[in-house]
Amino acid sequence: MADTAVKRSVVSTSEDIVRERFEPLRRAYVRTPFLSYAERCAHLDALSDLLRSNQETIAQAIADDFGGRSIHETRLAEIFLPVAAIRYIRSHLRAWMKSQPRRVPLSFQFGSAKVVYQPLGVVGIIAPWNYPFHLAVMPAAFALAAGNRVLLKPSELTPHTAELLRKLVSERFNHEVMSVVTGGRDVAEAFSKLPFDHIFFTGSTQVGRIIMKAAAENLVPVTLELGGKSPTIVHESFPVQLAATRIAFGKWCNAGQTCIAPDYVLTSVARRDALVEQLVRVTRKSYPRIRDNPDYTSIVSMRHYERLRALVADAEERGARKIEMKADDEEIPDQAHRLPPTLLLDVRDDMKVMQEEIFGPILPIMTYRSLDDAILYVNQHPRPLALYYFDRNRARSHDVLQRTTSGGVALNNIALHSFVDDLPFGGVGPSGMGAYHSFDGFETFSHKKGVFLQSRLNASGLLAPPYGERLNKLLKVLIGA
């Protein structure tokens, strides 16, 4: 009985915490449902300044949470990319906010029609741990640009970063514009049950299902940025060294803890060994040592480190061959939770590493005998967040684009499609729903309201009862004989 009472108290407290942050945002929206261009720009500028003026503090907080995180990768992913995106939004926002004229059919002349972009209201954003600032600030920027109020829930797996985000947002934003709520699973559960006007979630497919189910109770629309097993197909005609260099960067960045990192590679049987050789060469050159290398990132927690170790062990037990890339004399204690870049050869679908998203520095290398076989393999599995194809032949590349479905695609490189400001970013099927970045982000957090204006000169009176032969003749003209 005592345990039950304590549990109820914790849940009640969590609900109180999130309600306390949510209600001022809701009241502010009801009072002022439409923010001006100048107000939105001020919010975007404050968000950009928050990032630019706290670069070292942000990098240190993330490093503390990970137990070691490359400061250069942090500045690139967590500072530069969001700042560049905000700059892009600012340069296009005035045009985005304008209503869009739509055509009116002859039967409704001389009226006019347009689409008006209206703020949804209060947007809830649940951010993940792998890029804890980037994936909180980016959707927030688009939500603010669309004129919404924002409540952020950072991941509990990065507590230093979550607390810093809460502190910086509270210093720069009125609590009626944007606020942050921190806490564990109980807070996240209470958060997802609030009557938001939209919930934006980035994380695993499994948790995405839970968020969507909770949001459905209030009929809250959701955008889900999930993940999945993003494949990389290397055509046998593409230069092996160049492919290896680009794959290695995209995979080992943030120690593979990236939703759009290559999850496995499909290469021709004849070129597999050459690709593996180049991957080993490039990786050892980039990371000559692992344990004390400031350019290499730790796994975020011991739980995730042990999960990755278990994936490798399961694959080895089932016949896979492991190539672990670290210095020959290097001992890495488990307490450091630094997993060296690892290639797995001779993998099969019955291995756990091929059944779940890896989200770490483990890269299975598979082979195909024909490009058709590679495409068939991809299509037989859940639709991924990203697909990568290396080939300089435009006809074959076009064929791969048409015959596969994924959230996004990068040709002849890794992940760069997500950095292009003018492209939408999102998943499809198990890898997510909805998109943001570009104008698509503004649309995601806006209600597209259709508006029709009746002109003084119109024929609507002909449609009113009592009906008779006059309407019959009109309908005959409108419908056609």
Secondary structure, DSSP 8 states (H G I E B T S, - for coil): -HHHHHHHHHHHHHHHHHHHHHHHHHHHHHH-----HHHHHHHHHHHHHHHHTTHHHHHHHHHHHHTS--HHHHIIIIIIHHHHHHHHHHHHHHHHHS-EEE---GGGTT-EEEEEEEE-SEEEEE--SSSTTHHHHHHHHHHHHTT-EEEEE--TTSHHHHHHHHHHHHHHS-TTTEEE---SHHHHHHHHTS--SEEEEES-HHHHHHHHHHHHTTT--EEEE-----EEEE-TTS-HHHHHHHHHHHHHGGGG--TTS--EEEEEGGGHHHHHHHHHHHHHHH-S-STT-TTS---S-HHHHHHHHHHHHHHHHTT-EEEE-S-TT----GGG-----EEEES--TTSGGGTS---SSEEEEEEESSHHHHHHHHHTS---SEEEEE-S-HHHHHHHHHH---SEEEESSSSGGGG-TTS-EE--GGGEE-EESHHHHHHHTEEEEEEEE--SS--GGGGSSS--HHHHHHHHHHH--
